[in-house]
Amino acid sequence: MEYAIKFRPITPRSPHLNGKVERNQKTDREEFYSTIDLAAPGLNEKLRLWQDYNNHERPHGSLGNQTPWEKWWDLTDKTPLHEEADVMYDSTVRILLLSLFV
């Protein structure tokens, strides 16, 4: 609420609404969970290592063969901070800013 982010719950197993999450869960199932014993000790450490690998080293086709970390880094310059975004939604300031670029 503080950042005006709307929570929109969706029905489970709704790939047309939640395709990215469903696809990532499929990858986790096929590439991680199918290779380990869930009852073996050290599961949390293995999960942490998989998460690091998946986010920092494994290219993702949906991200143009970038890792999530690379994609995030590319977007940091293009994503406004909260304060910058807040100013853009203040109509008086926004009109002033838009008039500067016309």
C-alpha positions, 0 to 999 in steps of 0.5 A: 500500500505504501508504494501503491502496488496492487496485490492481484492474486491469481488462480493456481496453475494459470499459466496464461496469467502466471506464465513466468512463475510456472515456467520457472517452477518447471525449470526448478523441478526438472533441473534441481529437484529431480537431481537431489534427495529431498531427505538428504542433509544439506538441502538448504545449502543445495537450494541456496547454491541452485538459486545462486547458479540460476540467478547469476550463471544460468542464461534464461531464454526469456531474458535474451539469454541473460542471467536474471542478475544481468537483466536486473543490472541492465534495468537499474539505470532505466528504473526510477527510484521511489522518489523519482517515480513519486514525482512523476505521479505528482500532476503539477510536477509531471506537467512541468517536467513534460513541458521541459522535454517538448 
